Amino acid sequence: MKKLKIYFGKILKAMNNLIEKEIVWSKGKTREEMSKQTFWSSSKDCSGLSGLEVRAYDFNVHVGCTAITSQGRSHNKYFQIPVDKIEEFCDALMEAKQLMESKKNENI
């Protein structure tokens, strides 16, 4: 029993070292807000995506991203990014952003 208490004590202490951030682009269920949603799709279902929650503990080797829908966090819709691939993931997002922004400027 003493070992179990020590184990859970370590887990609770480690959980204090947490980074948690929500990135939300659609809030609520109004028609206007629902039109801002993007989509989450898998082989089993498809749903509106209102944002992502990014979460990391200092003892993990990955960062978790959880889907946020109009009903809140959807704990069964998430993905993980290995720590050593975060920079590559961010670079790819920035390249995509630059491509889309440059295309917008060409259309003006």
C-alpha positions as YAML, in Angstrom:
chain: A
units: angstrom
residues:
- id: 1
  name: MET
  ca: [0.00, 0.00, 0.00]
- id: 2
  name: LYS
  ca: [2.85, 2.37, 0.83]
- id: 3
  name: LYS
  ca: [4.42, 1.83, -2.64]
- id: 4
  name: LEU
  ca: [1.06, 2.60, -4.25]
- id: 5
  name: LYS
  ca: [0.79, 5.90, -2.36]
- id: 6
  name: ILE
  ca: [4.32, 6.85, -3.41]
- id: 7
  name: TYR
  ca: [3.54, 5.96, -7.05]
- id: 8
  name: PHE
  ca: [0.36, 8.07, -7.13]
- id: 9
  name: GLY
  ca: [2.16, 10.86, -5.31]
- id: 10
  name: LYS
  ca: [4.77, 10.94, -8.09]
- id: 11
  name: ILE
  ca: [2.05, 10.98, -10.75]
- id: 12
  name: LEU
  ca: [0.22, 13.87, -9.07]
- id: 13
  name: LYS
  ca: [3.47, 15.80, -8.67]
- id: 14
  name: ALA
  ca: [4.37, 15.20, -12.32]
- id: 15
  name: MET
  ca: [0.92, 16.33, -13.43]
- id: 16
  name: ASN
  ca: [1.72, 19.77, -12.05]
- id: 17
  name: ASN
  ca: [4.20, 20.18, -14.91]
- id: 18
  name: LEU
  ca: [1.56, 20.50, -17.59]
- id: 19
  name: ILE
  ca: [1.11, 22.76, -20.58]
- id: 20
  name: GLU
  ca: [-2.45, 23.00, -21.83]
- id: 21
  name: LYS
  ca: [-3.68, 25.42, -24.48]
- id: 22
  name: GLU
  ca: [-6.92, 25.63, -26.42]
- id: 23
  name: ILE
  ca: [-6.93, 26.97, -29.97]
- id: 24
  name: VAL
  ca: [-10.56, 27.69, -30.84]
- id: 25
  name: TRP
  ca: [-11.93, 29.09, -34.10]
- id: 26
  name: SER
  ca: [-15.64, 28.45, -33.53]
- id: 27
  name: LYS
  ca: [-17.61, 28.91, -30.28]
- id: 28
  name: GLY
  ca: [-21.16, 27.86, -29.65]
- id: 29
  name: LYS
  ca: [-23.93, 26.47, -31.82]
- id: 30
  name: THR
  ca: [-25.27, 29.52, -33.61]
- id: 31
  name: ARG
  ca: [-25.46, 29.36, -37.39]
- id: 32
  name: GLU
  ca: [-22.68, 31.92, -37.69]
- id: 33
  name: GLU
  ca: [-20.35, 30.00, -35.36]
- id: 34
  name: MET
  ca: [-21.16, 26.61, -36.93]
- id: 35
  name: SER
  ca: [-20.18, 28.03, -40.34]
- id: 36
  name: LYS
  ca: [-16.66, 28.65, -38.95]
- id: 37
  name: GLN
  ca: [-16.16, 24.98, -38.11]
- id: 38
  name: THR
  ca: [-13.78, 22.80, -40.05]
- id: 39
  name: PHE
  ca: [-14.09, 19.01, -40.13]
- id: 40
  name: TRP
  ca: [-12.65, 16.00, -38.40]
- id: 41
  name: SER
  ca: [-12.99, 12.83, -40.38]
- id: 42
  name: SER
  ca: [-12.07, 9.21, -39.83]
- id: 43
  name: SER
  ca: [-13.13, 5.87, -41.26]
- id: 44
  name: LYS
  ca: [-15.79, 5.63, -38.53]
- id: 45
  name: ASP
  ca: [-17.26, 9.13, -38.37]
- id: 46
  name: CYS
  ca: [-17.13, 12.78, -39.36]
- id: 47
  name: SER
  ca: [-17.87, 15.79, -37.18]
- id: 48
  name: GLY
  ca: [-17.47, 19.52, -37.00]
- id: 49
  name: LEU
  ca: [-14.22, 20.76, -35.52]
- id: 50
  name: SER
  ca: [-14.28, 23.96, -33.47]
- id: 51
  name: GLY
  ca: [-10.67, 23.85, -32.30]
- id: 52
  name: LEU
  ca: [-7.88, 21.82, -30.76]
- id: 53
  name: GLU
  ca: [-6.54, 21.45, -27.27]
- id: 54
  name: VAL
  ca: [-2.77, 20.98, -27.09]
- id: 55
  name: ARG
  ca: [-1.53, 19.23, -23.96]
- id: 56
  name: ALA
  ca: [1.90, 18.07, -22.81]
- id: 57
  name: TYR
  ca: [3.34, 16.73, -19.57]
- id: 58
  name: ASP
  ca: [7.04, 16.96, -18.84]
- id: 59
  name: PHE
  ca: [7.33, 13.16, -18.53]
- id: 60
  name: ASN
  ca: [5.83, 12.31, -21.96]
- id: 61
  name: VAL
  ca: [7.57, 11.79, -25.30]
- id: 62
  name: HIS
  ca: [4.70, 13.25, -27.33]
- id: 63
  name: VAL
  ca: [2.29, 16.18, -27.38]
- id: 64
  name: GLY
  ca: [-1.40, 15.32, -27.43]
- id: 65
  name: CYS
  ca: [-3.96, 17.22, -29.51]
- id: 66
  name: THR
  ca: [-7.63, 16.72, -28.66]
- id: 67
  name: ALA
  ca: [-10.52, 17.80, -30.89]
- id: 68
  name: ILE
  ca: [-12.92, 20.47, -29.63]
- id: 69
  name: THR
  ca: [-16.43, 20.33, -31.07]
- id: 70
  name: SER
  ca: [-19.44, 22.58, -30.48]
- id: 71
  name: GLN
  ca: [-20.15, 20.39, -27.43]
- id: 72
  name: GLY
  ca: [-16.67, 20.78, -25.94]
- id: 73
  name: ARG
  ca: [-13.64, 18.48, -25.83]
- id: 74
  name: SER
  ca: [-14.07, 15.20, -27.65]
- id: 75
  name: HIS
  ca: [-11.75, 12.84, -25.78]
- id: 76
  name: ASN
  ca: [-12.19, 10.06, -28.34]
- id: 77
  name: LYS
  ca: [-10.82, 12.29, -31.13]
- id: 78
  name: TYR
  ca: [-7.16, 13.03, -30.63]
- id: 79
  name: PHE
  ca: [-3.74, 12.58, -32.14]
- id: 80
  name: GLN
  ca: [-0.19, 12.66, -30.81]
- id: 81
  name: ILE
  ca: [2.96, 14.27, -32.19]
- id: 82
  name: PRO
  ca: [6.36, 12.92, -31.09]
- id: 83
  name: VAL
  ca: [8.45, 15.59, -29.41]
- id: 84
  name: ASP
  ca: [11.25, 15.21, -31.96]
- id: 85
  name: LYS
  ca: [8.79, 15.97, -34.83]
- id: 86
  name: ILE
  ca: [7.11, 19.10, -33.40]
- id: 87
  name: GLU
  ca: [9.39, 21.53, -35.22]
- id: 88
  name: GLU
  ca: [8.90, 19.69, -38.52]
- id: 89
  name: PHE
  ca: [5.11, 19.72, -37.96]
- id: 90
  name: CYS
  ca: [5.13, 23.48, -37.25]
- id: 91
  name: ASP
  ca: [7.35, 24.16, -40.29]
- id: 92
  name: ALA
  ca: [4.90, 22.26, -42.51]
- id: 93
  name: LEU
  ca: [1.98, 24.30, -41.12]
- id: 94
  name: MET
  ca: [3.85, 27.56, -41.74]
- id: 95
  name: GLU
  ca: [4.71, 26.52, -45.32]
- id: 96
  name: ALA
  ca: [1.04, 25.74, -45.94]
- id: 97
  name: LYS
  ca: [0.03, 29.10, -44.47]
- id: 98
  name: GLN
  ca: [2.53, 30.97, -46.67]
- id: 99
  name: LEU
  ca: [1.30, 29.13, -49.76]
- id: 100
  name: MET
  ca: [-2.33, 30.00, -49.04]
- id: 101
  name: GLU
  ca: [-1.51, 33.63, -48.21]
- id: 102
  name: SER
  ca: [0.50, 34.04, -51.42]
- id: 103
  name: LYS
  ca: [-2.35, 32.54, -53.46]
- id: 104
  name: LYS
  ca: [-4.80, 35.03, -51.88]
- id: 105
  name: ASN
  ca: [-2.56, 37.92, -52.90]
- id: 106
  name: GLU
  ca: [-2.42, 36.65, -56.51]
- id: 107
  name: ASN
  ca: [-6.24, 36.64, -56.67]
- id: 108
  name: ILE
  ca: [-6.54, 40.28, -55.62]
...
